[in-house]
Amino acid sequence: MIKKIESDAEGRLDVIVSALTGYTRSYIKQLVEKGLICADGVIVKKCGHSLKKGDAVTLDIPDPIEKIEKKDIPVEILYEDDDIAVINKPQGLTVHPAGGNYTDTLVNALMFKLDRLSGINGEIRPGIVHRLDKDTSGVMVVAKNDAAHLSLSEQIANRTVKKEYLALLEGNLKDDAGTVITKIGRSPKNRKLMAVLPEGREAITDYKVITRFDDNCLALFNIRTGRTHQIRVHAKYLGHPVVGDKSYGYKKQKFELKGQLLHAYRLTFAHPSSGEIMTFVAPVPDYFVKVYDTLAAKNGAKRFDSVNI
C-alpha cells in the first residue's frame, strides 16, 4: 500500500511522519532500512533525514500480516534437538510470509514439521534466525526456543557463525583466492535490488576457486557479513556473476535454470546450550550437479562427486 503525506513542519523525518501517520518511530525505522520511504522522490537513508515544510513523503507499506498456517511442504531436516533444527532449504522456497504469500513458505513448512519454534520474531517469522534468498538453496539453522534464538542471533551479530556457499560463476575469477570488501546498499535504480554504493553498509566476502573450466568456475564463498544478496552483488562486482542469476547476471543464459546456482553448502556455529562447535553440510542439489558435470565432461575435468571442497 502506497501512502503519501506532506510534511507540515521542519525537522526529523521519523518524528514528523510518526506525528502525521500514527506509526511508531521504530516501525518507521524499519521502513527506512528497507528503502520503503521516499522524500521528494528520493529514497531516504536515515531516520534523521531533515524535512522541510511542504516536502512530499511516500511510504510503501507492506501488506498486512495474515494468520500463518501449517503446510506440508517438502523440506529436508538435517539435524534436530530440543533447541535447534538444521534444514536444507530447496530452491524456489521463500523463507517467511510476505507480499501476499502466506501459505507457501519455509515458515509454513517448519510449523508443520517441528513441535515448536522460537517466538522472538513474532507470528510471521517464528524460529527464523537468518535467511536465504528464494532461489538460493542450502543449509539453515532454526531456533526452537527463545534462548536458542538469542544465542544464535548474538553469534551472527558477533560474526562467529561461518557461512560457506558454493556458486558456479560466469567466466573465471582472476585470483585463486581473495577477499572483497565494499559497501552494499539498496540500488537507487531498483529498490528491490542491492548494489555496491559508497553510502552502503560494510560487506566482506572471502572466496576460493575450487574448479576452473574454460568459461566458468566453481567457487567457495565465506561471508563475514550478512548483507542482502551479498554474494550475488559481489560476484557481479568482480565481473563474474552467478550462473542463472536473473537479477544480477547475464540476460542471456547458457543453461535453462529456475534460479541462480548458489547453494549454502556449510554452516558452522556453537550450539546454544552446550557450546559445542557444530558443522553441517547440505547436499548440493541435482540440478546444480548436472550443470557442473556437463561442464566437467566438456573440459575433461573430474565429476562433482570427486571434487574436494
Steps between C-alpha positions, in 0.01 A plus 500: 500500500638840397436780749577861406528784750630857503728627771334770709818613673879496497687228686590132514316272260417233760353756740286674239381182327412344836293804593317503166435127466489361852770244417764448769850631438636144525266388221603800290863399559422153360347658189804725454741205533305315231506801267123542516485875571569774245521875552440703185558188290832401660539191720569607859815351655467615862214549747654837587459623141410870515160597360377843407142618513323389185734209418319206340555171683400161359478184711477153346316312775538118485189285472325433831594178675254215468475196725786262428397137467683168488558339161664176394775629270802276423800623703788276606589511870872433541505511881260571787511515880310690772660835409563509127418347166736509202329480162586489130286766333407419140530753219178689430377507861461839668618500861217690669151628408482842332363681199180298476669159538389369838466129424794372295807595702765333713323625812180316401708185449681536833176548687379171353820302563620630839326482837598856594687809377640809670260793524739796514440597137123490543233304317635560151859384555499236777836328540667698223850611603645567153374481143580376152370653178201322346708346220803421718500149642680356798563469869325714762473477879163561664439583868240294688494720810577861588822423690642321196384785277680761712820293505505446125413862428786614723744268321392640165532858626849421632594338167593167658261298282675372187283492188653338192335498158572328171437698182555430134618824339508639150859514375806452722604699805842658455641379832473155654396656831429844638279729707248755378435796730243755385190677623163367387172690500165503326531586133375850418388367160297208635427481871435125478868450416824578679818662369852598599455857625729741689223568753411134556581265789830312520497165324790251519519184290786248478522274196702204375489343155429125515491413129576693183334427165553685172209740552392439861636430845371345819580710806456466874387821672516585869296804601625683807206740490139427412383762253204433275610325176863542615663220298295577191592869517867430564515242219362762263745756642787262416371476144395136536131475598340180621374272224121515479469827693216683327546819704878549509619267225504486123173557318577210268566177691666186360299263718126471561480563872229609743744712700862569587749219563574618852484252787554551873733203533643505853399666827704508821386639837504432875206303633282738707492272807817290498734744328625216280627618161280335239540486122227396258522439126199514268519266199533691173178485291483270198441786253822670622700177472357433151625834365839452668541148357400622152779759515742247648438260211565775245818609676641158585465569875390281791131453572352687795501197729882488471554866588662581835324798662 
